[in-house]
Amino acid sequence: MGEAPLARRHAGPAALRRWVGRSRSCPPAVGDLGDQRAALLVVLDEAVAAQAPTDLAVAACGEPGPVPAGLAEVLQRRAAHYARLAGWLHVLPADGDLAAVREEALRLLSYHQWMVHQSANLAFAVHRAPGVEAARLGVHGLGAPADRLRAVRDTLRAAAPSTGPEVDD
């Protein structure tokens, strides 16, 4: 027989990592709080990993002089990636305290996506009015929300129960 339907399949962290790395569809179903935490961590790990190239692309929008060739395409890919991650977070189940973590992560991913769009709008503005140019030159990257997203991920990871054997000192 074939594989169980997507909505009923149980996915462990390894399956979720593979899914995040290659999928554009909804995530596999996850069940208990441990699975939900693992699923959130997989998506947050991917979001944090994507911050460095996104931060560089956003910062490039604020550099003096002409906009680098190919930047529009990079920004489009970065925005699409964060939109996809936010979509995955949106459909992942999150019970109890995990619901608040997921909502904060969604808010931060939405900021990342918004910042990419706004930076692109400033960098590729047709009319370079002094106010637009001043705003463009003030763009330096993702800023404090990127730090906050890393902190959310790190806090969630630290709160995860240990899977190894307990050792008495």
KAJOVEN-V913026 format. One record per residue. N is the residue number from 1. PHI is phi in degrees with one decimal (none if undefined). PSI is psi in whole degrees, 0 to 359 (none if undefined). OMEGA is omega in radians with two decimals (NA if undefined). Layout:
N_PHI_PSI_OMEGA / N_PHI_PSI_OMEGA
//
This chain:
1_none_161_-3.12 / 2_-82.3_186_-3.11 / 3_-72.7_150_3.10 / 4_-63.2_153_3.10 / 5_-56.5_151_-3.06 / 6_-53.7_318_-3.06 / 7_-68.4_340_-3.09 / 8_-108.2_353_-3.10 / 9_-74.7_140_3.08 / 10_-93.8_130_-3.10 / 11_-119.3_129_3.02 / 12_-88.8_175_-3.11 / 13_-56.3_322_-3.13 / 14_-65.2_317_3.11 / 15_-64.0_321_3.12 / 16_-65.9_320_3.10 / 17_-61.5_317_3.10 / 18_-63.4_318_-3.12 / 19_-63.2_312_-3.13 / 20_-61.1_322_-3.09 / 21_-68.5_338_-3.04 / 22_-135.9_352_-2.99 / 23_-97.7_150_2.99 / 24_-119.3_7_-3.11 / 25_-104.7_184_-3.14 / 26_-65.4_153_-3.12 / 27_-74.0_161_3.02 / 28_-64.6_154_-3.14 / 29_-66.9_145_3.06 / 30_-127.9_151_-2.99 / 31_-107.3_271_-2.99 / 32_-74.6_175_-3.09 / 33_-59.5_323_3.10 / 34_-62.6_317_3.09 / 35_-66.2_320_3.13 / 36_-63.9_316_3.11 / 37_-61.6_315_3.14 / 38_-61.5_318_3.13 / 39_-64.3_316_3.10 / 40_-61.1_319_3.13 / 41_-64.1_321_3.12 / 42_-61.2_314_-3.13 / 43_-68.5_319_3.12 / 44_-66.4_323_3.06 / 45_-59.2_317_3.13 / 46_-65.7_319_3.13 / 47_-64.2_318_3.13 / 48_-68.6_320_3.11 / 49_-61.5_329_-3.13 / 50_-80.9_352_-3.08 / 51_-66.7_318_-3.07 / 52_-59.7_308_3.12 / 53_-66.2_328_3.11 / 54_-68.2_316_3.13 / 55_-60.3_318_3.10 / 56_-62.9_318_-3.13 / 57_-66.6_317_3.13 / 58_-65.0_315_3.14 / 59_-62.4_325_3.12 / 60_-62.6_333_3.11 / 61_-65.9_333_-3.08 / 62_-97.1_3_3.14 / 63_-72.9_142_3.07 / 64_-63.3_153_3.10 / 65_93.8_191_-3.09 / 66_-69.1_153_3.12 / 67_-73.8_133_-3.12 / 68_-59.1_145_3.09 / 69_-62.4_140_3.09 / 70_84.3_356_-3.09 / 71_-64.8_322_-3.13 / 72_-59.9_318_3.13 / 73_-65.7_318_3.11 / 74_-62.4_314_3.14 / 75_-62.0_320_3.12 / 76_-62.7_316_3.12 / 77_-65.1_320_3.14 / 78_-64.1_315_3.14 / 79_-63.6_317_3.13 / 80_-63.9_321_3.14 / 81_-63.0_314_3.13 / 82_-67.8_326_3.07 / 83_-64.7_319_3.12 / 84_-64.9_316_3.11 / 85_-62.5_318_3.11 / 86_-63.5_321_3.09 / 87_-61.9_319_3.11 / 88_-65.0_316_3.11 / 89_-60.7_321_-3.10 / 90_-60.0_323_-3.08 / 91_-93.8_350_3.10 / 92_-71.1_136_3.07 / 93_-69.9_145_3.11 / 94_-148.7_106_-3.12 / 95_-98.3_159_3.06 / 96_59.3_224_-3.11 / 97_-65.1_337_-3.13 / 98_-66.1_335_3.13 / 99_-62.8_318_3.12 / 100_-67.1_322_3.11 / 101_-63.3_313_3.14 / 102_-61.5_318_-3.13 / 103_-64.6_319_3.10 / 104_-66.0_318_3.11 / 105_-62.0_319_3.10 / 106_-61.2_317_3.13 / 107_-61.8_317_-3.13 / 108_-69.4_321_3.09 / 109_-66.3_323_3.08 / 110_-63.2_322_3.08 / 111_-62.9_314_3.13 / 112_-55.5_312_-3.13 / 113_-63.0_316_3.13 / 114_-61.2_317_-3.12 / 115_-63.4_321_3.09 / 116_-61.7_313_-3.13 / 117_-63.2_314_-3.10 / 118_-66.3_321_3.10 / 119_-63.2_318_3.10 / 120_-64.0_318_3.12 / 121_-59.7_319_3.13 / 122_-71.5_318_-3.09 / 123_-67.6_327_-3.06 / 124_-110.8_24_3.10 / 125_-62.3_136_-3.13 / 126_-71.4_317_-3.13 / 127_-103.5_119_-3.11 / 128_-91.6_67_3.06 / 129_-65.7_153_-3.11 / 130_-54.9_321_3.13 / 131_-66.0_321_3.12 / 132_-67.8_317_3.14 / 133_-65.5_321_3.10 / 134_-63.9_319_3.11 / 135_-64.6_318_3.13 / 136_-60.8_316_-3.12 / 137_-69.0_345_3.10 / 138_-87.8_358_3.13 / 139_-83.2_123_-3.08 / 140_-127.3_1_-3.12 / 141_136.8_194_-3.08 / 142_-77.4_334_3.04 / 143_71.1_208_-3.03 / 144_-58.6_325_3.10 / 145_-60.4_330_3.07 / 146_-67.4_319_3.08 / 147_-62.5_319_-3.12 / 148_-65.3_320_3.13 / 149_-63.6_318_3.08 / 150_-62.2_320_3.14 / 151_-65.9_321_3.09 / 152_-61.5_314_3.12 / 153_-62.2_315_-3.11 / 154_-65.9_320_3.11 / 155_-64.9_317_3.11 / 156_-63.7_318_3.12 / 157_-64.1_317_-3.13 / 158_-66.2_331_-3.13 / 159_-81.9_350_-3.13 / 160_-68.5_136_3.11 / 161_-64.7_146_3.11 / 162_-67.5_139_3.12 / 163_-100.3_351_-3.12 / 164_-88.9_173_3.12 / 165_-69.7_146_3.13 / 166_-77.0_143_-3.13 / 167_-122.4_127_3.08 / 168_-88.9_135_3.10 / 169_-87.7_none_NA
//
